[in-house]
C-alpha cells in the first residue's frame, strides 16, 4: 500500500523522508517510488509523490542493554 505526499515549496528528498517516515534514511525508497522526479533537488509546491508503506527495521548497532 502507498500513501501520497504533496510537496511544499522548498521541500527536498531528505525533508520529505523525515516528514513521512520520521527519518532521513528512507530517501532511497522515495526515489525508487518516484523515478520521474529523481533529478529534482528542491521541489516546487503541489507535486504529489508516492510514499510506499515501509516496515521499520532495527538497524542500530548498539547492544540490547543500551537501546
MMTF fields as JSON, N, C-alpha, C and O atoms, coordinates in Angstrom:
{
  "mmtfVersion": "1.0.0",
  "mmtfProducer": "UNKNOWN",
  "numBonds": 267,
  "numAtoms": 268,
  "numGroups": 67,
  "numChains": 1,
  "numModels": 1,
  "chainsPerModel": [1],
  "groupsPerChain": [67],
  "chainIdList": ["A"],
  "bondAtomList": [4, 2, 8, 6, 12, 10, 16, 14, 20, 18, 24, 22, 28, 26, 32, 30, 36, 34, 40, 38, 44, 42, 48, 46, 52, 50, 56, 54, 60, 58, 64, 62, 68, 66, 72, 70, 76, 74, 80, 78, 84, 82, 88, 86, 92, 90, 96, 94, 100, 98, 104, 102, 108, 106, 112, 110, 116, 114, 120, 118, 124, 122, 128, 126, 132, 130, 136, 134, 140, 138, 144, 142, 148, 146, 152, 150, 156, 154, 160, 158, 164, 162, 168, 166, 172, 170, 176, 174, 180, 178, 184, 182, 188, 186, 192, 190, 196, 194, 200, 198, 204, 202, 208, 206, 212, 210, 216, 214, 220, 218, 224, 222, 228, 226, 232, 230, 236, 234, 240, 238, 244, 242, 248, 246, 252, 250, 256, 254, 260, 258, 264, 262],
  "bondOrderList": [1, 1, 1, 1, 1, 1, 1, 1, 1, 1, 1, 1, 1, 1, 1, 1, 1, 1, 1, 1, 1, 1, 1, 1, 1, 1, 1, 1, 1, 1, 1, 1, 1, 1, 1, 1, 1, 1, 1, 1, 1, 1, 1, 1, 1, 1, 1, 1, 1, 1, 1, 1, 1, 1, 1, 1, 1, 1, 1, 1, 1, 1, 1, 1, 1, 1],
  "groupList": [{"groupName": "UNK", "atomNameList": ["N", "CA", "C", "O"], "elementList": ["N", "C", "C", "O"], "formalChargeList": [0, 0, 0, 0], "bondAtomList": [1, 0, 2, 1, 3, 2], "bondOrderList": [1, 1, 2], "singleLetterCode": "X", "chemCompType": "L-PEPTIDE LINKING"}],
  "groupTypeList": [0, 0, 0, 0, 0, 0, 0, 0, 0, 0, 0, 0, 0, 0, 0, 0, 0, 0, 0, 0, 0, 0, 0, 0, 0, 0, 0, 0, 0, 0, 0, 0, 0, 0, 0, 0, 0, 0, 0, 0, 0, 0, 0, 0, 0, 0, 0, 0, 0, 0, 0, 0, 0, 0, 0, 0, 0, 0, 0, 0, 0, 0, 0, 0, 0, 0, 0],
  "groupIdList": [1, 2, 3, 4, 5, 6, 7, 8, 9, 10, 11, 12, 13, 14, 15, 16, 17, 18, 19, 20, 21, 22, 23, 24, 25, 26, 27, 28, 29, 30, 31, 32, 33, 34, 35, 36, 37, 38, 39, 40, 41, 42, 43, 44, 45, 46, 47, 48, 49, 50, 51, 52, 53, 54, 55, 56, 57, 58, 59, 60, 61, 62, 63, 64, 65, 66, 67],
  "secStructList": [7, 3, 3, 3, 3, 3, 7, 7, 6, 6, 7, 7, 2, 2, 2, 2, 2, 2, 2, 2, 2, 1, 1, 4, 4, 4, 2, 2, 2, 2, 2, 2, 2, 7, 4, 4, 4, 6, 6, 7, 1, 1, 7, 7, 6, 6, 7, 3, 3, 3, 3, 3, 7, 7, 7, 7, 7, 7, 7, 7, 7, 1, 7, 4, 4, 4, 7],
  "xCoordList": [0.841, 0.0, 0.886, 1.953, 0.445, 1.197, 0.346, -0.883, 1.034, 0.393, 0.904, 1.827, 0.32, 0.752, 1.218, 0.719, 2.181, 2.67, 2.662, 3.195, 2.07, 2.037, 3.128, 3.132, 4.044, 5.188, 4.815, 3.803, 5.677, 5.606, 6.808, 7.869, 6.67, 7.777, 9.033, 9.014, 10.127, 11.397, 11.68, 12.774, 10.719, 10.964, 12.134, 12.345, 12.886, 13.948, 13.725, 12.974, 14.373, 14.138, 14.319, 13.492, 15.37, 15.605, 14.535, 14.149, 14.06, 12.994, 11.692, 10.972, 11.406, 10.183, 10.267, 9.305, 11.4, 11.593, 11.38, 10.737, 11.915, 11.757, 10.298, 9.81, 9.603, 8.201, 7.302, 6.388, 7.573, 6.711, 7.047, 6.152, 8.347, 8.78, 9.45, 9.679, 9.763, 10.414, 11.923, 12.572, 12.495, 13.941, 14.349, 13.596, 15.545, 16.065, 16.586, 16.877, 16.704, 17.332, 16.467, 16.922, 15.256, 14.369, 14.288, 13.363, 15.246, 15.271, 15.312, 14.621, 16.105, 16.236, 14.88, 14.569, 14.086, 12.763, 11.873, 11.148, 11.929, 11.139, 11.588, 10.758, 12.899, 13.421, 13.006, 12.651, 13.048, 12.652, 11.163, 10.756, 10.352, 8.906, 8.505, 7.391, 9.41, 9.106, 10.232, 10.83, 10.532, 11.685, 11.573, 12.592, 10.371, 10.203, 10.702, 10.898, 10.906, 11.377, 12.796, 13.234, 13.515, 14.832, 15.853, 16.824, 15.66, 16.594, 16.229, 16.956, 15.117, 14.688, 15.413, 15.437, 15.996, 16.679, 15.779, 15.563, 15.261, 14.357, 13.013, 12.923, 11.978, 10.659, 9.873, 9.984, 9.069, 8.064, 6.87, 6.858, 5.898, 4.703, 3.806, 3.796, 3.063, 1.966, 2.37, 1.596, 3.552, 3.926, 3.489, 3.835, 2.746, 2.269, 3.226, 3.406, 3.831, 4.78, 4.146, 3.33, 4.522, 4.095, 5.035, 6.255, 4.474, 5.26, 4.87, 3.85, 5.68, 5.34, 5.293, 6.005, 4.449, 4.398, 5.636, 5.975, 6.304, 7.51, 7.319, 6.458, 8.131, 8.158, 9.472, 10.543, 9.401, 10.626, 11.485, 10.984, 12.775, 13.712, 14.669, 15.011, 15.086, 16.037, 17.438, 17.968, 18.032, 19.352, 20.426, 21.546, 20.074, 21.056, 22.147, 21.926, 23.312, 24.457, 24.724, 25.732, 23.824, 24.015, 23.649, 22.754, 24.331, 23.944, 22.569, 22.163, 21.862, 20.487, 20.342, 19.317, 21.324, 21.194, 21.347, 21.08, 21.772, 21.905, 20.818, 20.809, 19.915, 18.857, 17.769, 16.805],
  "yCoordList": [-1.178, 0.0, 1.242, 1.255, 2.26, 3.505, 4.674, 4.642, 5.691, 6.937, 8.018, 7.782, 9.18, 10.289, 11.431, 11.625, 12.18, 13.373, 14.505, 14.359, 15.616, 16.792, 17.748, 18.172, 18.08, 18.882, 20.323, 20.858, 20.918, 22.324, 22.979, 22.36, 24.203, 24.912, 24.811, 25.173, 24.318, 24.213, 22.845, 22.617, 21.918, 20.558, 19.918, 20.156, 19.103, 18.293, 16.854, 16.601, 15.91, 14.492, 14.125, 13.405, 14.599, 14.219, 14.789, 14.142, 15.99, 16.585, 15.803, 15.584, 15.391, 14.621, 13.283, 12.861, 12.623, 11.351, 11.509, 10.673, 12.57, 12.801, 13.067, 12.551, 13.859, 14.166, 12.933, 12.741, 12.102, 10.948, 9.778, 9.145, 9.49, 8.283, 8.536, 7.601, 9.792, 10.095, 9.944, 10.032, 9.717, 9.565, 9.892, 9.662, 10.427, 10.75, 9.522, 9.602, 8.41, 7.224, 6.534, 5.574, 6.99, 6.355, 7.101, 6.88, 7.971, 8.721, 7.769, 7.995, 6.722, 5.774, 5.163, 5.005, 4.825, 4.244, 5.253, 4.89, 6.509, 7.553, 7.747, 7.884, 7.76, 7.92, 6.764, 6.976, 5.547, 4.382, 4.403, 3.913, 4.96, 5.016, 6.178, 6.201, 7.137, 8.336, 8.642, 9.716, 7.715, 7.902, 9.12, 9.65, 9.561, 10.711, 12.016, 13.006, 12.024, 13.217, 13.051, 13.864, 12.032, 11.747, 12.853, 12.948, 13.683, 14.772, 16.072, 17.061, 16.067, 17.262, 17.307, 16.326, 18.453, 18.631, 19.409, 18.991, 20.532, 21.357, 21.395, 21.84, 20.921, 20.796, 22.095, 22.889, 22.306, 23.367, 22.836, 21.673, 23.665, 23.269, 22.358, 22.424, 21.517, 20.721, 19.617, 19.279, 19.053, 17.841, 16.674, 16.638, 15.741, 14.613, 13.433, 12.928, 13.009, 11.898, 10.667, 10.767, 9.506, 8.239, 7.883, 7.929, 7.53, 7.157, 5.738, 5.54, 4.749, 3.363, 3.128, 3.765, 2.212, 1.804, 0.969, 0.062, 1.279, 0.536, -0.142, 0.239, -1.14, -1.766, -1.366, -1.699, -0.661, -0.215, -1.405, -2.433, -1.234, -2.269, -1.675, -0.494, -2.493, -2.046, -2.222, -3.332, -1.135, -1.209, -0.635, -0.363, -0.456, 0.093, -0.908, -2.118, -0.406, -1.255, -1.321, -1.879, -0.755, -0.769, -2.127, -2.802, -2.524, -3.772, -3.606, -2.484, -4.695, -4.613, -3.815, -3.16, -3.844, -3.149, -1.634, -0.91, -1.14, 0.301, 0.871, 2.077, 0.069, 0.562, 1.234, 1.704],
  "zCoordList": [0.0, 0.0, 0.0, 0.615, -0.679, -0.762, -0.294, -0.346, 0.159, 0.536, -0.402, -1.182, -0.33, -1.166, -0.281, 0.828, -0.791, -0.115, -1.128, -2.228, -0.769, -1.634, -1.156, 0.0, -2.049, -1.653, -1.326, -1.779, -0.527, -0.173, -0.845, -0.933, -1.315, -1.947, -1.084, 0.092, -1.672, -0.956, -0.371, 0.145, -0.437, 0.061, -0.676, -1.865, 0.05, -0.543, -0.103, 0.839, -0.777, -0.514, 0.951, 1.509, 1.574, 2.968, 3.898, 4.871, 3.601, 4.413, 4.267, 5.241, 3.05, 2.794, 3.52, 4.162, 3.42, 4.109, 5.616, 6.25, 6.172, 7.607, 7.97, 8.975, 7.171, 7.458, 7.338, 8.139, 6.328, 6.074, 6.988, 7.549, 7.137, 7.846, 9.193, 9.959, 9.482, 10.749, 10.72, 11.762, 9.54, 9.396, 7.966, 7.019, 7.83, 6.501, 5.761, 4.567, 6.437, 5.833, 4.774, 4.153, 4.557, 3.588, 2.247, 1.466, 1.991, 0.731, -0.463, -1.456, -0.376, -1.489, -1.847, -3.027, -0.861, -1.097, -1.825, -2.751, -1.409, -2.076, -3.517, -4.416, -3.741, -5.102, -6.004, -7.163, -5.479, -6.272, -6.601, -7.655, -5.717, -5.941, -6.854, -7.376, -7.044, -7.842, -8.825, -8.758, -9.736, -10.631, -11.549, -11.993, -11.833, -12.72, -12.091, -12.796, -10.771, -10.064, -9.519, -8.705, -9.943, -9.363, -9.588, -8.837, -10.595, -10.859, -10.138, -10.231, -9.429, -8.703, -7.359, -6.616, -7.068, -5.784, -4.826, -3.688, -5.289, -4.486, -5.216, -6.36, -4.533, -5.155, -5.135, -4.2, -6.189, -6.128, -5.326, -4.923, -5.103, -4.36, -5.194, -6.423, -4.505, -5.064, -6.036, -6.931, -5.883, -6.61, -5.716, -4.535, -6.262, -5.472, -5.658, -6.766, -4.555, -4.566, -3.957, -3.041, -4.466, -3.902, -2.762, -2.92, -1.622, -0.443, -0.034, 0.625, -0.424, -0.1, 1.412, 2.188, 1.786, 3.183, 3.471, 2.711, 4.566, 4.927, 6.275, 7.068, 6.51, 7.822, 8.473, 7.965, 9.584, 10.243, 10.662, 11.118, 10.496, 10.933, 11.94, 11.877, 12.847, 13.855, 13.297, 13.274, 12.851, 12.249, 13.163, 12.731, 14.421, 15.347, 15.615, 15.565, 15.897, 16.199, 17.702, 18.136, 18.484, 19.924, 20.505, 19.997, 21.554, 22.215, 22.876, 23.175, 23.101, 23.616, 24.902, 25.093, 25.788, 27.052, 26.922, 27.881, 25.758, 25.536, 24.654, 24.409, 24.175, 23.29, 24.036, 23.433]
}
